[in-house]
Every structure is written in structure tokens, then in C-alpha cells.
Amino acid sequence: MGGIDIASYEEFGNRYDIRLRYAESHRDQINKFDLIQLRSADGTLIDFKNVAEVSVTSGPAQIDRYNRSRKIELSGNAPPGYVSGDLMDKMDEIISGCRLGARIRSSLSG
């Protein structure tokens, strides 16, 4: 469905999420972001373009999570003549050489 949760509404013991999504007619052109106005801390309206720059870029189609942390998953098939234990040792060696940050962890299965 898309959009973001901005609030929830409860009635007769049922909870309903309220989602916000820009109208489709305004999502087809990047310059339409200039039409958005935001309320500032003092209550005045300011143009979106004064607080953010919008640009087209690429990124993941979705963000997967494991234990509330972002994750990526790589998969592949072993070439003939290799056993998974040897391949996992080689992957550990490759990952160790990548200089991943302290907050980045890896795990292998197979």
C-alpha cells in the first residue's frame, strides 16, 4: 500500500492505523515536491524545498530486518567439487578482508 503510519485510531476495542501517502497525481514528477508546505516549530508554514533537496537515486526495493536490524542476504550455489565447509571458510576470509565497521556482523549458513 505504501505511505507511512502517522497516527492510530481506536474505536470499540479495534485499533486502526492512519497512513499518509501523497496523491498519485503528485508522485509522478519530482518537481511536485515543491508544492509541499511544512509547519515549523513556531507554527508558520515553510516550503519543503527550504529544508530538503529531492533527487532521484537508486536503492533497495525493500529493507529486510533481523532482530530489528537491517540485513542483506546473499545466496549462491557451490561449484562442483566443493563442500560447504570449505566455501564457508573462504567466505569468512573474504568478509574479514572487507573492513566492515564494528557495528556490522556477518553469519553464514548452508
MODELLER restraints for C-alpha pairs under 7 A, 6 or more apart:
rsr = mdl.restraints
at = mdl.atoms
rsr.add(forms.Gaussian(group=physical.xy_distance, feature=features.Distance(at['CA:2:A'], at['CA:21:A']), mean=6.89, stdev=0.5))
rsr.add(forms.Gaussian(group=physical.xy_distance, feature=features.Distance(at['CA:3:A'], at['CA:19:A']), mean=5.93, stdev=0.5))
rsr.add(forms.Gaussian(group=physical.xy_distance, feature=features.Distance(at['CA:3:A'], at['CA:20:A']), mean=5.20, stdev=0.5))
rsr.add(forms.Gaussian(group=physical.xy_distance, feature=features.Distance(at['CA:3:A'], at['CA:21:A']), mean=4.34, stdev=0.5))
rsr.add(forms.Gaussian(group=physical.xy_distance, feature=features.Distance(at['CA:4:A'], at['CA:19:A']), mean=5.19, stdev=0.5))
rsr.add(forms.Gaussian(group=physical.xy_distance, feature=features.Distance(at['CA:4:A'], at['CA:20:A']), mean=5.37, stdev=0.5))
rsr.add(forms.Gaussian(group=physical.xy_distance, feature=features.Distance(at['CA:4:A'], at['CA:21:A']), mean=6.78, stdev=0.5))
rsr.add(forms.Gaussian(group=physical.xy_distance, feature=features.Distance(at['CA:5:A'], at['CA:17:A']), mean=6.45, stdev=0.5))
rsr.add(forms.Gaussian(group=physical.xy_distance, feature=features.Distance(at['CA:5:A'], at['CA:18:A']), mean=5.73, stdev=0.5))
rsr.add(forms.Gaussian(group=physical.xy_distance, feature=features.Distance(at['CA:5:A'], at['CA:19:A']), mean=4.39, stdev=0.5))
rsr.add(forms.Gaussian(group=physical.xy_distance, feature=features.Distance(at['CA:5:A'], at['CA:20:A']), mean=6.44, stdev=0.5))
rsr.add(forms.Gaussian(group=physical.xy_distance, feature=features.Distance(at['CA:6:A'], at['CA:18:A']), mean=5.92, stdev=0.5))
rsr.add(forms.Gaussian(group=physical.xy_distance, feature=features.Distance(at['CA:6:A'], at['CA:19:A']), mean=5.74, stdev=0.5))
rsr.add(forms.Gaussian(group=physical.xy_distance, feature=features.Distance(at['CA:6:A'], at['CA:20:A']), mean=6.48, stdev=0.5))
rsr.add(forms.Gaussian(group=physical.xy_distance, feature=features.Distance(at['CA:7:A'], at['CA:17:A']), mean=6.20, stdev=0.5))
rsr.add(forms.Gaussian(group=physical.xy_distance, feature=features.Distance(at['CA:7:A'], at['CA:18:A']), mean=5.19, stdev=0.5))
rsr.add(forms.Gaussian(group=physical.xy_distance, feature=features.Distance(at['CA:8:A'], at['CA:15:A']), mean=6.73, stdev=0.5))
rsr.add(forms.Gaussian(group=physical.xy_distance, feature=features.Distance(at['CA:8:A'], at['CA:16:A']), mean=5.50, stdev=0.5))
rsr.add(forms.Gaussian(group=physical.xy_distance, feature=features.Distance(at['CA:8:A'], at['CA:17:A']), mean=4.32, stdev=0.5))
rsr.add(forms.Gaussian(group=physical.xy_distance, feature=features.Distance(at['CA:8:A'], at['CA:18:A']), mean=5.26, stdev=0.5))
rsr.add(forms.Gaussian(group=physical.xy_distance, feature=features.Distance(at['CA:9:A'], at['CA:15:A']), mean=5.69, stdev=0.5))
rsr.add(forms.Gaussian(group=physical.xy_distance, feature=features.Distance(at['CA:9:A'], at['CA:16:A']), mean=5.02, stdev=0.5))
rsr.add(forms.Gaussian(group=physical.xy_distance, feature=features.Distance(at['CA:9:A'], at['CA:17:A']), mean=6.32, stdev=0.5))
rsr.add(forms.Gaussian(group=physical.xy_distance, feature=features.Distance(at['CA:10:A'], at['CA:16:A']), mean=6.06, stdev=0.5))
rsr.add(forms.Gaussian(group=physical.xy_distance, feature=features.Distance(at['CA:26:A'], at['CA:32:A']), mean=5.82, stdev=0.5))
rsr.add(forms.Gaussian(group=physical.xy_distance, feature=features.Distance(at['CA:33:A'], at['CA:48:A']), mean=6.99, stdev=0.5))
rsr.add(forms.Gaussian(group=physical.xy_distance, feature=features.Distance(at['CA:34:A'], at['CA:47:A']), mean=6.92, stdev=0.5))
rsr.add(forms.Gaussian(group=physical.xy_distance, feature=features.Distance(at['CA:34:A'], at['CA:48:A']), mean=6.13, stdev=0.5))
rsr.add(forms.Gaussian(group=physical.xy_distance, feature=features.Distance(at['CA:34:A'], at['CA:49:A']), mean=5.77, stdev=0.5))
rsr.add(forms.Gaussian(group=physical.xy_distance, feature=features.Distance(at['CA:36:A'], at['CA:47:A']), mean=6.27, stdev=0.5))
rsr.add(forms.Gaussian(group=physical.xy_distance, feature=features.Distance(at['CA:36:A'], at['CA:48:A']), mean=5.48, stdev=0.5))
rsr.add(forms.Gaussian(group=physical.xy_distance, feature=features.Distance(at['CA:37:A'], at['CA:45:A']), mean=6.01, stdev=0.5))
rsr.add(forms.Gaussian(group=physical.xy_distance, feature=features.Distance(at['CA:37:A'], at['CA:46:A']), mean=5.46, stdev=0.5))
rsr.add(forms.Gaussian(group=physical.xy_distance, feature=features.Distance(at['CA:37:A'], at['CA:47:A']), mean=4.58, stdev=0.5))
rsr.add(forms.Gaussian(group=physical.xy_distance, feature=features.Distance(at['CA:37:A'], at['CA:48:A']), mean=5.40, stdev=0.5))
rsr.add(forms.Gaussian(group=physical.xy_distance, feature=features.Distance(at['CA:38:A'], at['CA:45:A']), mean=5.47, stdev=0.5))
rsr.add(forms.Gaussian(group=physical.xy_distance, feature=features.Distance(at['CA:38:A'], at['CA:46:A']), mean=5.35, stdev=0.5))
rsr.add(forms.Gaussian(group=physical.xy_distance, feature=features.Distance(at['CA:38:A'], at['CA:47:A']), mean=6.32, stdev=0.5))
rsr.add(forms.Gaussian(group=physical.xy_distance, feature=features.Distance(at['CA:38:A'], at['CA:48:A']), mean=6.28, stdev=0.5))
rsr.add(forms.Gaussian(group=physical.xy_distance, feature=features.Distance(at['CA:39:A'], at['CA:45:A']), mean=4.66, stdev=0.5))
rsr.add(forms.Gaussian(group=physical.xy_distance, feature=features.Distance(at['CA:39:A'], at['CA:46:A']), mean=6.36, stdev=0.5))
rsr.add(forms.Gaussian(group=physical.xy_distance, feature=features.Distance(at['CA:40:A'], at['CA:46:A']), mean=6.67, stdev=0.5))
rsr.add(forms.Gaussian(group=physical.xy_distance, feature=features.Distance(at['CA:63:A'], at['CA:70:A']), mean=6.68, stdev=0.5))
rsr.add(forms.Gaussian(group=physical.xy_distance, feature=features.Distance(at['CA:64:A'], at['CA:70:A']), mean=5.87, stdev=0.5))
rsr.add(forms.Gaussian(group=physical.xy_distance, feature=features.Distance(at['CA:64:A'], at['CA:71:A']), mean=5.61, stdev=0.5))
rsr.add(forms.Gaussian(group=physical.xy_distance, feature=features.Distance(at['CA:64:A'], at['CA:72:A']), mean=6.88, stdev=0.5))
rsr.add(forms.Gaussian(group=physical.xy_distance, feature=features.Distance(at['CA:65:A'], at['CA:71:A']), mean=5.20, stdev=0.5))
rsr.add(forms.Gaussian(group=physical.xy_distance, feature=features.Distance(at['CA:84:A'], at['CA:110:A']), mean=6.60, stdev=0.5))
rsr.add(forms.Gaussian(group=physical.xy_distance, feature=features.Distance(at['CA:88:A'], at['CA:108:A']), mean=6.82, stdev=0.5))
